[in-house]
Amino acid sequence: MKTLIMLTIFSLGCLSLFALNLLTENFNGPSLPTGWTPTGASVDNWMISNFANAGGTIPELKFHYFPNGTGVRSIVSPAINTILGSYGAYQMTLTFKFKLEDYPNNPNSYTIGVKTTTDNVNFTTVWSQTTSTTIAAQTKTITITGLVYSSNFRFCFFFSGDPNDINGWFIDNVSLNLTHYAVAGTLYKSLSPYYLTDSWGVPPGYTLTIQPGVSIISSGLHEILVAGNIQAQGTEADSIIFTASNHTTGWKGININSSAIADTFRFEHCRLEYGNKPAQSGGNYSDFAGSVMYIDSTSPIKIDHCVFRNNHSLGFATVALDNDYHANITNSSFYNNNAVDCSVLVGLESNSAYIYMNKNFVYNNFCTISGLSLITGTMLFAVQEINFLMDSCDFYNNNGTPTDCYFASLSTSDGYISLTNSIFFNPTNYNDAVNFHNVVHSGCPCSVTYCDLTSDISGIGYTGNPPSYAGIISSSPTFANVGLGDFTLLSSSPCIDTGNPAQTDPDNTRKDMGALPFWKSAKPVHVIDVPYDQGRDVEIFWERSWLDASFLPNSFYSVWRLDSASRSDAVLLDSPMELNNQPTTQPIYWIDRHEAWLYLGQVSAYNFDNYCYIAPTQQDSSSTGTHSGTFLVVYQNNNGFWVSPRISGYSVDNIAPDPLRDLAIHKSTGNLQLSWSPIATGTYNGSSFPELNVIAYKIYYGDTPDFINNPANYLSTTTNPSLLINSLQAARKFYRVVVTDNP
């Protein structure tokens, strides 16, 4: 069975799955329909009645009070095929009208209900109701969830008790519909796009894996219900897209409702858009919370480098977390989302929650707040216990709500809440950056530190105990271009070097506020070998320092290589700022924290986006190791210098030595001597290049001219252009000399 379900997914890309009615029965005939089978204590209670008590049309199905006697009596449907080619059913809805008329003179209770089976022997109850009173005419809908892959699926209506306690149970307009197709396995880019023309369900114990570059396009208010696992891991160059063909209607998003699994739910480099929850309330939070993603699971979820945009909910939020969640949300963007209450992220009632948010962008989101709640925010967390860390995030121009982050305690909270190195700025609405509602106490320390708040410390609201705060500023962060979603800090930004002083950015300067640190240093990209050379050189590429935005006198990039020790004849520097006016005939070393960095050269700063430099290595990669060199780039001007992160790379001798020439063999006083002309060059495209590495000669011998070189016939290796063989062989031998620059 598992193999068949795994095959299901292979053909989804070229098929459209439509909602499917599996059975409809209105009981219009004079007798029980074909395939409907009474079973149990007696079979004569089930009949067709010429009435419409259930609310349908005449006639209808009736369970009669005679024959009586305690027992279970059922009527079983015909067999229903849920295999559907290669497809299985994951979720179905059974809808019917019914009315139960109690016999008031008998006060005994009894049970009515519905059971399902796939073998017509073992039945599972999916709905039941025990009563001793009349139930008025109504329409009942039962959701049947679970992997059903059978050609023999049936359901039955059952009565348990004594029929003499009722006047009758009336049933009509029975309809069984498939709402979620069972899917698992892999969605392939080669079959993309996949069209979601009805909802999908990932069964427990199964995983849906989505390849980079896949697009899933929903044609209506359908969803992906995950009771198993989902892995959607795109790449920067090939993201995964979840979208809707009709941007107004949208789709119902991803609903993860899974028991604990060993793995983590992963969404990486995904775009999730046009989710829509059109309800303000419902029987479950998933009906109105999380317009594009609802997560009800204690298993961890990782969201990284994802984009959530243009999602809409008449209830709560773009992403909703429920039931002791553990979420890691990093490097992601939330923009142009709207909801009635809490536009972006909501953490619903939970005993405990763990949330880590780092380097996220939350901007241009909107709440309408039409009375759904007075406790709200761009993000809202209402839990009993929370462990929350937000570091280096940008909130900008989120409107329609009194605060960006609202924390509300449902009871006595434990854990901690920390917001640090982040920017909360709204140029039009001076709302709170964060609000703590009866959260802060000795068991739940809360802090807001080293953040840029529109309203300074007055932007920290609280009810009850106040949180701690430090390092708060209130200035426009001066982003590069928020209209294009570019939250790069300009060189004039007050958020540069004002984050937590105990932390550093990748450019080794004090931590900045916000998601994108200002790179004062150069930003190394990669080191590659210089192709088609004799080795000993690599090419270092780096992105400019963001200070290199306009011409500055005496600004340049210097390139340095880490050596094991400085040479005795070297000039030693305490700082790269001492490079000016140094002699060029001696090696120059910068001694930094007991490390010796050899100065290799420099490139003038001309405001280019990218730079490169060809740098020498100490040794080529060879059979003894890669022999990587470690380099760094220093940007400096008259105001100071900034050191890049380290970057490593190795060189390769790409040009083989020239072939051996003038090989000769001589007899000399009982010995043999091989000699040849020394090799000192290699040739590429007709040009000769001097060999930089040591040339060695490997000598092999064999009994025939076409012998194969192998360890068994290896004789010796020498760096000289001759070899003396100490004794003459009794039999004739053939010798071969191999030239190598990688001995």
Phi and psi in degrees as a GROMACS rama.xvg file:
@    title "Ramachandran Plot"
@    xaxis  label "Phi"
@    yaxis  label "Psi"
@TYPE xy
-63.8178  -39.469  LYS-2
-61.7809  -40.2998  THR-3
-65.3013  -42.2344  LEU-4
-65.5186  -39.0026  ILE-5
-62.3741  -31.4132  MET-6
-73.3739  -20.3131  LEU-7
-50.727  -44.1248  THR-8
-71.5805  -21.0121  ILE-9
-63.2169  -30.948  PHE-10
-104.716  8.08582  SER-11
-66.203  -28.3032  LEU-12
-65.7173  -28.6423  GLY-13
-110.04  3.73376  CYS-14
-118.844  149.918  LEU-15
-106.624  125.545  SER-16
-96.5871  119.576  LEU-17
-107.204  152.9  PHE-18
-55.1979  135.755  ALA-19
-125.815  126.626  LEU-20
-83.7887  122.219  ASN-21
-92.4178  -27.6443  LEU-22
-162.364  138.061  LEU-23
-134.774  131.002  THR-24
-142.108  122.752  GLU-25
-109.839  1.38629  ASN-26
54.2406  52.4551  PHE-27
-88.6678  -11.393  ASN-28
-85.9375  175.567  GLY-29
-79.0043  -12.1462  PRO-30
-139.255  173.292  SER-31
-56.4304  137.652  LEU-32
-64.0679  156.731  PRO-33
-59.5626  133.151  THR-34
92.1071  -14.4722  GLY-35
-85.6708  118.68  TRP-36
-120.996  116.59  THR-37
-72.5449  139.446  PRO-38
-140.185  168.084  THR-39
111.445  -154.053  GLY-40
-58.4006  -33.4755  ALA-41
-154.415  155.322  SER-42
-108.746  -2.18494  VAL-43
-92.3613  -2.70621  ASP-44
-71.979  -25.536  ASN-45
-89.5574  129.249  TRP-46
-156.955  170.872  MET-47
-95.1386  131.621  ILE-48
-115.576  138.589  SER-49
-87.3459  49.938  ASN-50
-135.014  178.924  PHE-51
-135.682  47.5982  ALA-52
-66.3108  -30.3228  ASN-53
-74.7177  -10.9665  ALA-54
102.989  2.44675  GLY-55
-93.348  -137.392  GLY-56
-120.739  158.275  THR-57
-68.6811  137.34  ILE-58
-87.8052  -171.162  PRO-59
-151.266  168.58  GLU-60
-83.2482  139.197  LEU-61
-131.855  137.903  LYS-62
-101.67  114.839  PHE-63
-90.5527  156.687  HIS-64
-76.7601  -6.29713  TYR-65
-131.57  140.848  PHE-66
-67.6059  147.695  PRO-67
-105.603  -174.617  ASN-68
116.057  138.836  GLY-69
-65.7591  138.669  THR-70
164.493  -176.554  GLY-71
-110.59  128.794  VAL-72
-126.891  131.564  ARG-73
-130.413  158.802  SER-74
-126.874  120.65  ILE-75
-100.184  136.683  VAL-76
-71.5345  167.31  SER-77
-63.9846  162.949  PRO-78
-65.3359  139.133  ALA-79
-124.361  129.772  ILE-80
-87.7999  114.306  ASN-81
-104.915  10.0632  THR-82
-74.2109  -42.267  ILE-83
55.0687  57.3567  LEU-84
74.4955  -117.896  GLY-85
-93.6938  -3.99866  SER-86
-90.8673  149.724  TYR-87
-117.597  164.559  GLY-88
-93.8514  137.045  ALA-89
-108.675  -39.4827  TYR-90
-138.328  132.085  GLN-91
-128.667  157.091  MET-92
-120.556  131.962  THR-93
-108.626  119.385  LEU-94
-118.873  137.061  THR-95
-157.388  158.082  PHE-96
-98.6988  144.224  LYS-97
-155.747  160.543  PHE-98
-144.833  138.917  LYS-99
-118.023  122.007  LEU-100
-103.991  113.641  GLU-101
-77.935  151.67  ASP-102
-94.8722  106.652  TYR-103
-65.7308  -20.0288  PRO-104
-75.6754  -16.8433  ASN-105
-112.577  115.402  ASN-106
-85.1987  5.70119  PRO-107
-69.1808  148.791  ASN-108
-91.8952  162.815  SER-109
-156.904  169.438  TYR-110
-127.631  134.415  THR-111
-114.48  155.374  ILE-112
-179.199  -172.617  GLY-113
-132.177  137.34  VAL-114
-125.049  159.687  LYS-115
-128.211  159.476  THR-116
-155.395  154.714  THR-117
-117.081  -1.37495  THR-118
-131.16  2.34658  ASP-119
64.3991  16.9809  ASN-120
-123.901  -52.4887  VAL-121
-99.1636  121.086  ASN-122
-113.954  145.069  PHE-123
-119.505  129.659  THR-124
-75.9493  126.879  THR-125
-111.655  -12.8864  VAL-126
-161.848  140.464  TRP-127
-155.301  157.243  SER-128
-147.517  123.297  GLN-129
-100.234  131.512  THR-130
-154.158  170.115  THR-131
-139.25  19.2633  SER-132
-133.341  167.583  THR-133
-67.4867  140.901  THR-134
-112.53  120.744  ILE-135
-64.918  159.786  ALA-136
-57.2102  133.491  ALA-137
-159.091  167.388  GLN-138
-104.314  127.756  THR-139
-112.381  132.102  LYS-140
-120.153  125.838  THR-141
-115.484  129.283  ILE-142
-93.2576  123.665  THR-143
-106.715  109.093  ILE-144
-114.354  137.873  THR-145
139.973  152.35  GLY-146
-66.7497  117.811  LEU-147
-122.08  107.747  VAL-148
-127.847  78.3539  TYR-149
-150.837  146.122  SER-150
-93.1685  4.04582  SER-151
-127.867  32.8883  ASN-152
-73.4133  137.085  PHE-153
-142.281  158.713  ARG-154
-131.004  161.156  PHE-155
-142.105  150.81  CYS-156
-93.3143  135.345  PHE-157
-132.763  151.749  PHE-158
-124.749  125.498  PHE-159
-118.618  117.493  SER-160
141.63  -156.369  GLY-161
-104.559  116.502  ASP-162
-56.4975  -19.6867  PRO-163
-67.2708  -10.8034  ASN-164
-86.9052  -0.830938  ASP-165
-130.131  162.193  ILE-166
-88.7128  -29.8195  ASN-167
168.019  152.907  GLY-168
-118.58  120.438  TRP-169
-111.279  133.612  PHE-170
-134.837  139.708  ILE-171
-155.85  167.525  ASP-172
51.1396  58.5698  ASN-173
-84.8968  130.871  VAL-174
-142.258  127.84  SER-175
-112.957  122.075  LEU-176
-127.274  140.685  ASN-177
-82.7892  122.634  LEU-178
-107.518  -27.8242  THR-179
-134.369  120.053  HIS-180
-77.0688  141.036  TYR-181
-77.7478  124.771  ALA-182
-132.881  147.242  VAL-183
-164.243  177.606  ALA-184
93.1516  -141.033  GLY-185
-124.147  134.792  THR-186
-94.1958  122.499  LEU-187
-98.948  140.504  TYR-188
-59.5913  -35.8501  LYS-189
-65.2736  -20.1221  SER-190
-104.201  -0.0356613  LEU-191
-73.027  148.293  SER-192
-83.8706  157.673  PRO-193
-104.582  132.403  TYR-194
-102.497  119.558  TYR-195
-92.5567  84.8042  LEU-196
-92.5214  -1.48658  THR-197
-156.436  172.823  ASP-198
-73.557  151.757  SER-199
-110.94  156.15  TRP-200
-136.274  130.81  GLY-201
-99.0713  111.609  VAL-202
-69.3832  158.899  PRO-203
-56.7419  139.671  PRO-204
86.5485  -2.8788  GLY-205
-119.145  159.355  TYR-206
-127.784  135.571  THR-207
-102.166  116.659  LEU-208
-108.151  129.022  THR-209
-115.272  121.763  ILE-210
-74.9044  155.501  GLN-211
-55.8257  141.892  PRO-212
89.5767  -1.7304  GLY-213
-81.0642  140.792  VAL-214
-117.236  133.684  SER-215
-117.036  119.664  ILE-216
-117.749  118.527  ILE-217
-92.7598  138.284  SER-218
-93.4319  -1.34958  SER-219
-171.6  -162.33  GLY-220
-78.6466  67.7364  LEU-221
-109.091  167.433  HIS-222
-139.003  165.701  GLU-223
-110.292  108.274  ILE-224
-94.9245  121.739  LEU-225
-112.441  108.658  VAL-226
-104.35  -8.42072  ALA-227
-105.641  -116.245  GLY-228
-134.459  153.852  ASN-229
-136.79  134.844  ILE-230
-128.431  105.733  GLN-231
-117.792  91.1907  ALA-232
-118.449  95.6251  GLN-233
-85.9671  -169.671  GLY-234
-130.656  169.511  THR-235
-59.8849  -36.7185  GLU-236
-86.2299  -16.5328  ALA-237
-143.428  80.5133  ASP-238
-80.0149  165.551  SER-239
-102.586  135.184  ILE-240
-118.558  127.034  ILE-241
-112.732  117.987  PHE-242
-149.567  -178.083  THR-243
-128.106  143.998  ALA-244
-71.3598  -33.2359  SER-245
-106.831  108.811  ASN-246
-70.2072  -20.4949  HIS-247
-80.7811  -47.1479  THR-248
-70.0956  -42.8967  THR-249
71.0913  -156.961  GLY-250
-148.483  171.117  TRP-251
-93.165  3.75867  LYS-252
78.9529  -160.692  GLY-253
-106.08  125.783  ILE-254
-116.009  101.977  ASN-255
-93.8944  109.932  ILE-256
-130.978  77.22  ASN-257
-126.903  140.529  SER-258
-69.1091  168.701  SER-259
-57.0193  133.666  ALA-260
-122.186  160.857  ILE-261
-72.5839  -28.024  ALA-262
-90.9179  178.919  ASP-263
-109.944  137.692  THR-264
-69.6708  131.298  PHE-265
-127.111  129.151  ARG-266
-128.651  109.84  PHE-267
-130.318  132.382  GLU-268
51.6419  54.2613  HIS-269
-117.279  152.334  CYS-270
-118.998  120.959  ARG-271
-119.289  117.383  LEU-272
-143.461  158.72  GLU-273
60.0162  29.9068  TYR-274
-69.3772  149.722  GLY-275
-149.644  119.39  ASN-276
-110.495  102.152  LYS-277
-82.0917  5.92049  PRO-278
-108.417  147.301  ALA-279
-91.4484  -16.615  GLN-280
-156.057  174.419  SER-281
177.025  178.609  GLY-282
-69.4909  -27.0616  GLY-283
-128.566  152.48  ASN-284
-56.5061  -34.459  TYR-285
-64.2442  -15.118  SER-286
-72.5093  -25.8095  ASP-287
-139.594  2.48205  PHE-288
-118.269  139.524  ALA-289
77.6754  79.1239  GLY-290
-60.7109  -31.3659  SER-291
-123.148  -11.7071  VAL-292
-155.815  123.8  MET-293
-123.964  129.83  TYR-294
-126.692  114.628  ILE-295
-122.471  84.3963  ASP-296
-161.571  145.688  SER-297
-87.1809  -4.48716  THR-298
-78.0562  149.679  SER-299
-65.3915  150.719  PRO-300
-128.978  135.945  ILE-301
-116.58  123.258  LYS-302
-121.17  116.065  ILE-303
-140.13  134.431  ASP-304
52.1921  45.2558  HIS-305
-110.389  157.899  CYS-306
-121.466  125.189  VAL-307
-115.123  114.886  PHE-308
-146.023  152.235  ARG-309
56.6914  38.9043  ASN-310
-103.243  152.274  ASN-311
-140.264  137.407  HIS-312
-142.076  134.059  SER-313
-80.3554  -1.39093  LEU-314
-115.804  -116.987  GLY-315
-107.886  124.89  PHE-316
66.2459  160.194  ALA-317
-79.9105  -43.4935  THR-318
-124.506  129.102  VAL-319
-119.213  133.302  ALA-320
-114.288  136.861  LEU-321
-144.15  152.787  ASP-322
68.3255  72.9042  ASN-323
52.9613  53.2772  ASP-324
-79.6334  158.309  TYR-325
-136.022  99.9579  HIS-326
-119.035  136.706  ALA-327
-121.736  106.573  ASN-328
-118.382  114.318  ILE-329
-137.926  150.21  THR-330
53.3829  33.5002  ASN-331
-118.534  158.222  SER-332
-119.485  136.377  SER-333
-126.488  112.794  PHE-334
-150.419  152.995  TYR-335
57.6565  34.6947  ASN-336
-102.426  149.377  ASN-337
-142.707  152.608  ASN-338
-155.386  163.306  ALA-339
-66.1853  -41.8726  VAL-340
-138.212  124.251  ASP-341
65.168  97.1593  CYS-342
-77.6522  -26.5182  SER-343
-114.104  -63.5955  VAL-344
-137.014  131.608  LEU-345
-128.315  134.015  VAL-346
-106.573  111.179  GLY-347
-82.8778  -179.517  LEU-348
-53.3171  124.685  GLU-349
-155.572  147.252  SER-350
-69.7077  -36.2193  ASN-351
-151.744  151.103  SER-352
-149.123  144.107  ALA-353
-128.291  118.824  TYR-354
-133.756  129.499  ILE-355
-124.09  123.098  TYR-356
-124.212  126.059  MET-357
-144.125  130.853  ASN-358
56.0825  49.4258  LYS-359
-107.144  155.221  ASN-360
-119.346  119.903  PHE-361
-126.247  107.682  VAL-362
-152.225  151.92  TYR-363
56.1857  39.556  ASN-364
-102.763  158.302  ASN-365
-142.379  138.634  PHE-366
-113.791  140.825  CYS-367
-94.6931  -26.5389  THR-368
46.3466  70.8929  ILE-369
-99.2218  51.683  SER-370
84.6013  3.53813  GLY-371
-66.5381  -36.9232  LEU-372
-163.086  147.676  SER-373
-93.413  -9.79331  LEU-374
-103.154  107.823  ILE-375
-154.7  170.928  THR-376
-174.743  169.815  GLY-377
-56.4406  -37.3473  THR-378
-127.736  137.932  MET-379
-132.648  132.368  LEU-380
-131.346  118.344  PHE-381
-123.671  99.3082  ALA-382
-141.925  166.792  VAL-383
-87.5463  -33.1812  GLN-384
-140.825  130.759  GLU-385
-140.178  140.645  ILE-386
-122.227  106.432  ASN-387
-129.349  125.937  PHE-388
-130.882  119.664  LEU-389
-114.356  125.446  MET-390
-135.627  127.483  ASP-391
59.8359  57.4896  SER-392
-118.307  155.802  CYS-393
-116.292  122.781  ASP-394
-115.004  125.78  PHE-395
-145.24  127.264  TYR-396
56.1142  44.6706  ASN-397
-94.6533  129.744  ASN-398
-129.087  170.223  ASN-399
82.5307  9.46604  GLY-400
-143.874  147.372  THR-401
-75.6723  -6.92986  PRO-402
-155.544  157.882  THR-403
-84.2724  -44.6565  ASP-404
-127.548  118.819  CYS-405
-117.264  127.241  TYR-406
-117.57  120.537  PHE-407
-121.994  137.313  ALA-408
-95.6227  128.86  SER-409
-82.1808  -24.8205  LEU-410
-156.59  -156.143  SER-411
-68.7954  115.477  THR-412
-87.2781  149.92  SER-413
-127.877  164.711  ASP-414
115.64  -140.621  GLY-415
-159.174  158.839  TYR-416
-136.45  124.075  ILE-417
-135.759  124.952  SER-418
-119.738  122.398  LEU-419
-145.775  154.035  THR-420
54.3151  32.6928  ASN-421
-120.299  163.283  SER-422
-119.019  125.891  ILE-423
-122.81  100.843  PHE-424
-135.928  130.144  PHE-425
-133.438  109.856  ASN-426
-72.2409  -12.6488  PRO-427
-117.89  -18.9183  THR-428
-135.058  108.054  ASN-429
-82.8234  68.9555  TYR-430
-87.0143  174.745  ASN-431
-69.9675  145.136  ASP-432
-76.5082  -40.3064  ALA-433
-150.95  146.853  VAL-434
-137.601  131.546  ASN-435
-111.368  114.829  PHE-436
-105.262  99.8956  HIS-437
53.5687  42.5146  ASN-438
-107.634  -40.0465  VAL-439
-74.788  124.729  VAL-440
-160.425  -177.596  HIS-441
-61.7147  -29.0778  SER-442
-87.7682  -3.87625  GLY-443
-141.885  77.8494  CYS-444
-65.7718  137.855  PRO-445
-128.666  140.364  CYS-446
-147.801  148.806  SER-447
-127.639  112.469  VAL-448
-133.218  141.546  THR-449
51.4027  57.0858  TYR-450
-126.839  154.049  CYS-451
-100.56  112.031  ASP-452
-113.628  135.851  LEU-453
-53.8994  -42.8085  THR-454
-104.61  24.2319  SER-455
57.1329  -147.799  ASP-456
-69.5535  -18.4375  ILE-457
-69.0676  -10.8987  SER-458
-82.5939  4.96015  GLY-459
-105.635  101.474  ILE-460
-94.2388  155.091  GLY-461
-161.141  152.895  TYR-462
-122.033  128.495  THR-463
94.1125  -137.394  GLY-464
-74.909  144.149  ASN-465
-80.856  151.055  PRO-466
-80.2397  167.219  PRO-467
-86.0181  155.169  SER-468
-151.145  156.147  TYR-469
-163.884  151.886  ALA-470
65.114  31.0809  GLY-471
-85.0094  133.705  ILE-472
-122.08  166.139  ILE-473
-141.084  85.7429  SER-474
-149.1  153.408  SER-475
-60.5998  128.458  SER-476
-71.4883  -10.7993  PRO-477
50.1859  69.3157  THR-478
-73.895  159.987  PHE-479
-66.8546  -52.5048  ALA-480
-161.793  87.1451  ASN-481
-67.9119  -24.6765  VAL-482
-62.1145  -29.7259  GLY-483
-102.126  11.0853  LEU-484
72.37  22.9563  GLY-485
-98.0179  104.45  ASP-486
-100.913  26.0679  PHE-487
-63.8751  134.54  THR-488
-76.5823  134.867  LEU-489
-76.723  161.966  LEU-490
-62.8817  -20.5223  SER-491
-89.7702  2.5524  SER-492
-66.1658  134.99  SER-493
-72.4748  -6.87567  PRO-494
-85.0482  -7.37522  CYS-495
-76.9999  128.868  ILE-496
61.865  28.5929  ASP-497
-122.437  9.85132  THR-498
-78.0669  -163.766  GLY-499
-58.4437  118.627  ASN-500
-67.2541  -14.5867  PRO-501
-84.7555  -3.41831  ALA-502
-118.454  155.053  GLN-503
-124.548  155.266  THR-504
-86.0384  171.152  ASP-505
-57.9055  -21.7011  PRO-506
-87.7704  12.4279  ASP-507
69.657  16.2309  ASN-508
-101.397  171.326  THR-509
-56.5451  146.758  ARG-510
-55.6944  134.733  LYS-511
-90.7508  160.147  ASP-512
-81.8575  146.18  MET-513
102.534  172.881  GLY-514
-79.6099  -27.5988  ALA-515
-115.187  103.858  LEU-516
-66.2081  147.17  PRO-517
-79.4633  118.158  PHE-518
-83.6628  99.0474  TRP-519
-76.5863  -31.7637  LYS-520
-85.316  172.025  SER-521
-67.4209  156.307  ALA-522
-117.346  98.6603  LYS-523
-59.7037  139.741  PRO-524
-105.601  -57.6712  VAL-525
-165.366  164.251  HIS-526
-120.999  127.718  VAL-527
-127.098  153.248  ILE-528
-69.0059  142.448  ASP-529
-74.1375  120.009  VAL-530
-74.6867  154.993  PRO-531
53.6621  49.1967  TYR-532
-134.309  -179.382  ASP-533
-91.0064  17.9396  GLN-534
89.2303  -173.202  GLY-535
69.4086  13.75  ARG-536
-139.73  140.824  ASP-537
-129.654  160.832  VAL-538
-111.413  122.934  GLU-539
-101.413  127.166  ILE-540
-113.487  139.366  PHE-541
-148.052  155.424  TRP-542
-88.6176  152.039  GLU-543
-64.2725  155.29  ARG-544
-66.5678  142.172  SER-545
-71.7439  -9.33735  TRP-546
-76.2002  -18.8598  LEU-547
-84.7886  57.9131  ASP-548
-106.122  -16.222  ALA-549
-150.253  164.296  SER-550
-66.4871  128.386  PHE-551
-126.563  130.3  LEU-552
-60.0377  143.753  PRO-553
59.9294  32.3104  ASN-554
-104.479  133.942  SER-555
-162.059  170.576  PHE-556
-111.854  128  TYR-557
-109.152  146.248  SER-558
-114.138  134.413  VAL-559
-132.035  148.92  TRP-560
-123.112  135.89  ARG-561
-76.4042  122.382  LEU-562
-111.95  161.481  ASP-563
-68.0009  -30.8468  SER-564
-163.495  158.856  ALA-565
-80.3914  154.006  SER-566
-77.3844  154.098  ARG-567
-66.8789  -26.0964  SER-568
-94.7888  12.2394  ASP-569
-84.717  156.806  ALA-570
-89.4476  127.753  VAL-571
-103.316  131.973  LEU-572
-114.39  147.59  LEU-573
-92.0889  -16.4328  ASP-574
-155.853  144.76  SER-575
-60.2191  -20.2593  PRO-576
-64.0345  -14.5047  MET-577
-87.8131  5.0067  GLU-578
-63.2298  -33.5175  LEU-579
-58.4212  135.833  ASN-580
66.0434  22.2368  ASN-581
-85.3712  148.065  GLN-582
-65.1283  146.746  PRO-583
-99.0508  -3.31283  THR-584
-89.2625  -11.5403  THR-585
-115.297  150.357  GLN-586
-66.1761  145.671  PRO-587
-118.306  128.177  ILE-588
-120.524  138.229  TYR-589
-102.677  118.303  TRP-590
-92.6504  110.285  ILE-591
-124.226  110.809  ASP-592
50.9531  50.0172  ARG-593
70.3727  12.8121  HIS-594
-109.732  142.183  GLU-595
-104.126  115.829  ALA-596
-109.917  119.954  TRP-597
-84.9835  126.869  LEU-598
-71.9002  125.229  TYR-599
-103.568  -31.2856  LEU-600
159.852  -175.213  GLY-601
-147.77  160.173  GLN-602
-129.948  129.339  VAL-603
-65.2028  146.187  SER-604
-87.2426  115.784  ALA-605
-121.433  24.0238  TYR-606
66.4437  20.6527  ASN-607
-72.8174  155.172  PHE-608
-73.4609  -34.5495  ASP-609
-135.831  148.331  ASN-610
-134.263  163.113  TYR-611
-150.15  160.565  CYS-612
-151.741  135.665  TYR-613
-89.2876  118.558  ILE-614
-119.661  143.702  ALA-615
-78.2774  148.986  PRO-616
-106.757  167.811  THR-617
-84.34  -27.7565  GLN-618
-159.387  144.741  GLN-619
-80.4314  157.761  ASP-620
-63.3807  139.616  SER-621
-151.901  -171.992  SER-622
-66.0246  -15.4228  SER-623
-90.0951  -7.12134  THR-624
151.619  170.154  GLY-625
-77.1495  -27.8682  THR-626
54.2295  49.6619  HIS-627
-64.3153  145.497  SER-628
-101.345  151.294  GLY-629
-110.263  131.183  THR-630
-130.076  160.01  PHE-631
-147.253  158.777  LEU-632
-119.184  132.579  VAL-633
-112.971  123.398  VAL-634
-95.6942  135.033  TYR-635
-145.461  151.455  GLN-636
-141.554  -167.134  ASN-637
-66.1379  -16.3736  ASN-638
-92.716  -12.9153  ASN-639
155.24  -170.973  GLY-640
-135.152  153.8  PHE-641
-137.334  126.49  TRP-642
-97.2732  131.921  VAL-643
-75.5088  164.176  SER-644
-62.1372  156.227  PRO-645
-72.6638  152.946  ARG-646
-144.556  144.995  ILE-647
-122.555  156.318  SER-648
-172.252  167.015  GLY-649
-133.174  157.088  TYR-650
-103.838  158.175  SER-651
-134.184  136.729  VAL-652
-78.9644  103.12  ASP-653
-86.9277  -12.097  ASN-654
-110.273  121.544  ILE-655
-71.0472  152.757  ALA-656
-62.8975  155.877  PRO-657
-62.5397  156.557  ASP-658
-63.9574  154.722  PRO-659
-65.9093  142.68  LEU-660
-127.331  152.508  ARG-661
61.6456  39.0153  ASP-662
-69.8193  129.951  LEU-663
-140.009  157.613  ALA-664
-129.981  134.979  ILE-665
-130.764  146.119  HIS-666
-94.147  132.232  LYS-667
-145.944  105.788  SER-668
43.5879  56.2871  THR-669
81.9966  0.704642  GLY-670
-121.208  167.095  ASN-671
-112.225  143.929  LEU-672
-128.522  125.373  GLN-673
-95.1891  140.993  LEU-674
-144.457  157.937  SER-675
-161.183  168.276  TRP-676
-78.4357  136.053  SER-677
-65.3262  146.562  PRO-678
-106.937  129.892  ILE-679
-132.364  2.6375  ALA-680
-138.982  164.849  THR-681
-129.496  157.457  GLY-682
-122.97  134.216  THR-683
-137.693  126.414  TYR-684
51.3921  40.0374  ASN-685
83.5794  -4.72777  GLY-686
-106.166  144.124  SER-687
-99.2421  135.227  SER-688
-126.095  133.752  PHE-689
-62.6117  141.372  PRO-690
-77.0734  131.485  GLU-691
-95.7072  -26.2772  LEU-692
-93.3208  163.303  ASN-693
-64.9192  130.736  VAL-694
-91.1534  132.1  ILE-695
-127.236  159.208  ALA-696
-126.261  122.072  TYR-697
-102.767  128.608  LYS-698
-109.421  130.161  ILE-699
-124.911  159.514  TYR-700
-143.583  158.068  TYR-701
-158.416  177.457  GLY-702
-88.3381  -19.8097  ASP-703
-129.606  159.243  THR-704
-63.6867  -22.8576  PRO-705
-101.021  25.4401  ASP-706
-62.5295  156.385  PHE-707
-101.061  133.354  ILE-708
-67.3379  126.925  ASN-709
-157.455  168.376  ASN-710
-56.522  -28.2565  PRO-711
-68.6158  -30.2361  ALA-712
-111.413  19.4218  ASN-713
-75.7524  135.491  TYR-714
-106.453  -53.1903  LEU-715
-171.298  165.477  SER-716
-127.191  137.462  THR-717
-143.661  154.792  THR-718
-99.736  -1.27647  THR-719
-90.6303  157.263  ASN-720
-83.9342  28.7149  PRO-721
-160.153  161.572  SER-722
-147.82  129.979  LEU-723
-94.8823  123.557  LEU-724
-98.9678  121.275  ILE-725
-70.5631  -22.7588  ASN-726
-142.16  148.445  SER-727
-76.26  141.437  LEU-728
-84.5792  142.238  GLN-729
-65.523  -37.0781  ALA-730
-100.724  156.344  ALA-731
-67.5996  138.031  ARG-732
-125.992  153.035  LYS-733
-112.595  140.217  PHE-734
-119.39  145.287  TYR-735
-134.586  136.573  ARG-736
-115.254  125.478  VAL-737
-107.845  128.345  VAL-738
-92.0425  134.76  VAL-739
-144.719  147.307  THR-740
-108.866  16.0052  ASP-741
-136.874  68.1461  ASN-742
